[in-house]
Amino acid sequence: MSADLLTELVPILQIATGPVILISGVGLLLLSMTNRLGRAIDRSRILSQELRENPKVDQERILAQIRILSKRADLIQRAITLASVSVLLAAILIITLFLMALFRIHAAWVIVVLFIGCMLSLIGALVAFIQDINRSLEALKLELKKTPSV
């Protein structure tokens, strides 16, 4: 590797730190999302088992909660998928930056398209995540309405 190419790669490394940090941050977000998905699935299983084992329970309330949990699981799955696409596009962006520098290709539009796709996927993931949080609050309010006042 020539010294000229090496000096050209240093600014590329500096530019690539942004997407690398994004990957790290979205990784933590994905961890949170997968935990929420697991909790929603576990709670659905518990409620379904309660419904099967005790037919005298308030079926309407349990079925309403299961419907909310199902919708939440769908929202979380969408959020996880979009966040994963965002990370994938960020990784492709980093590779593309290096390949364009290595082969001296000047096509800034490729970088722009990858970055915009990465950000749009992240925005979509966050919107779905916020919708999940709102749904969980709806479930809490539903549950509190059925609870006698203390």
Phi and psi in degrees as a GROMACS rama.xvg file:
@    title "Ramachandran Plot"
@    xaxis  label "Phi"
@    yaxis  label "Psi"
@TYPE xy
-75.5061  159.31  SER-2
-65.0218  -33.3006  ALA-3
-64.055  -43.6036  ASP-4
-65.0092  -39.3207  LEU-5
-63.2393  -41.5991  LEU-6
-69.4277  -26.5082  THR-7
-75.0972  -28.463  GLU-8
-78.0996  -24.0022  LEU-9
-59.1989  -47.4675  VAL-10
-63.8781  -30.9016  PRO-11
-66.0533  -40.6841  ILE-12
-59.7203  -40.8933  LEU-13
-65.1273  -41.2874  GLN-14
-66.7996  -35.8022  ILE-15
-72.9345  -14.2937  ALA-16
-65.5761  -32.4079  THR-17
-59.051  -54.1814  GLY-18
-63.3122  -31.4271  PRO-19
-65.8774  -42.9109  VAL-20
-64.3027  -38.9525  ILE-21
-59.5678  -44.0654  LEU-22
-59.76  -43.0761  ILE-23
-63.6419  -46.6209  SER-24
-64.4393  -42.818  GLY-25
-68.1984  -30.7893  VAL-26
-59.8262  -42.3391  GLY-27
-66.3255  -38.4499  LEU-28
-63.0151  -41.6701  LEU-29
-62.008  -37.604  LEU-30
-61.2461  -44.9273  LEU-31
-63.3935  -42.8746  SER-32
-64.9164  -43.0168  MET-33
-66.8829  -33.7632  THR-34
-64.5473  -42.9003  ASN-35
-64.0028  -40.0954  ARG-36
-62.5809  -44.9149  LEU-37
-60.2465  -41.9179  GLY-38
-66.2654  -40.5592  ARG-39
-64.3067  -41.4038  ALA-40
-66.6881  -45.5594  ILE-41
-60.6383  -43.5755  ASP-42
-64.2706  -38.7515  ARG-43
-62.0457  -41.9164  SER-44
-64.1963  -41.7401  ARG-45
-62.8098  -46.4632  ILE-46
-64.8849  -39.8715  LEU-47
-63.8978  -41.1746  SER-48
-65.472  -41.4076  GLN-49
-60.5725  -40.3169  GLU-50
-65.2421  -41.4127  LEU-51
-70.368  -40.5485  ARG-52
-81.7954  -24.8972  GLU-53
-133.475  88.4124  ASN-54
-67.1778  -11.3192  PRO-55
-85.1876  -4.60875  LYS-56
-69.8181  166.937  VAL-57
-69.525  88.8876  ASP-58
-62.1203  -38.5805  GLN-59
-60.5799  -44.4232  GLU-60
-64.5961  -45.2294  ARG-61
-66.1523  -43.3262  ILE-62
-63.3844  -37.4753  LEU-63
-63.206  -41.8322  ALA-64
-66.0586  -40.6758  GLN-65
-63.3017  -39.9633  ILE-66
-62.4868  -42.7432  ARG-67
-63.6267  -44.0265  ILE-68
-63.2971  -37.3394  LEU-69
-64.2316  -44.9329  SER-70
-63.9822  -40.0302  LYS-71
-61.9827  -42.8546  ARG-72
-61.2557  -39.9739  ALA-73
-63.3691  -43.5765  ASP-74
-63.902  -42.327  LEU-75
-66.666  -40.0366  ILE-76
-60.3225  -43.1756  GLN-77
-61.6208  -44.0379  ARG-78
-62.1949  -43.6956  ALA-79
-63.501  -43.3446  ILE-80
-62.0581  -47.5098  THR-81
-66.5139  -38.5475  LEU-82
-65.1298  -38.4858  ALA-83
-66.4008  -39.4284  SER-84
-62.8045  -39.2927  VAL-85
-60.5329  -45.5532  SER-86
-64.1838  -42.1873  VAL-87
-60.5238  -45.682  LEU-88
-65.5444  -36.0215  LEU-89
-64.4095  -40.664  ALA-90
-65.9356  -41.97  ALA-91
-63.9531  -38.2232  ILE-92
-59.9531  -44.4089  LEU-93
-62.6439  -46.6665  ILE-94
-62.0327  -42.8993  ILE-95
-61.9511  -41.6114  THR-96
-57.3393  -46.2341  LEU-97
-68.5514  -42.3107  PHE-98
-65.1822  -38.9423  LEU-99
-65.8935  -36.9175  MET-100
-70.4638  -42.1802  ALA-101
-63.4347  -43.5539  LEU-102
-97.4445  6.71661  PHE-103
54.1701  48.059  ARG-104
-95.4502  132.544  ILE-105
-113.581  92.9662  HIS-106
-142.077  75.9752  ALA-107
-59.9449  -27.8515  ALA-108
-60.2689  -32.2873  TRP-109
-63.9025  -44.6636  VAL-110
-62.9485  -44.5223  ILE-111
-61.715  -45.99  VAL-112
-63.046  -44.4086  VAL-113
-63.5915  -42.8838  LEU-114
-66.1102  -44.4047  PHE-115
-63.499  -42.3396  ILE-116
-60.7179  -41.4647  GLY-117
-60.2411  -47.2576  CYS-118
-69.1233  -39.8905  MET-119
-64.1647  -39.8503  LEU-120
-64.4009  -40.7764  SER-121
-64.7588  -42.9436  LEU-122
-60.8237  -44.7986  ILE-123
-60.1556  -40.7945  GLY-124
-63.4741  -42.9148  ALA-125
-68.1385  -37.1236  LEU-126
-63.0953  -45.6838  VAL-127
-64.2426  -37.1321  ALA-128
-64.352  -43.1456  PHE-129
-64.2624  -40.0555  ILE-130
-61.9471  -38.7346  GLN-131
-62.6053  -44.2873  ASP-132
-60.5292  -43.0007  ILE-133
-62.6665  -39.7757  ASN-134
-63.5515  -39.8481  ARG-135
-65.714  -34.2042  SER-136
-68.9235  -35.5337  LEU-137
-61.0186  -42.1913  GLU-138
-64.2083  -40.1536  ALA-139
-63.2357  -45.2539  LEU-140
-62.0338  -39.6476  LYS-141
-61.3694  -43.8383  LEU-142
-67.0078  -40.5138  GLU-143
-67.1524  -31.947  LEU-144
-64.048  -32.0184  LYS-145
-86.6068  -11.0688  LYS-146
-87.4417  131.335  THR-147
-63.6668  147.175  PRO-148
-66.1905  142.843  SER-149
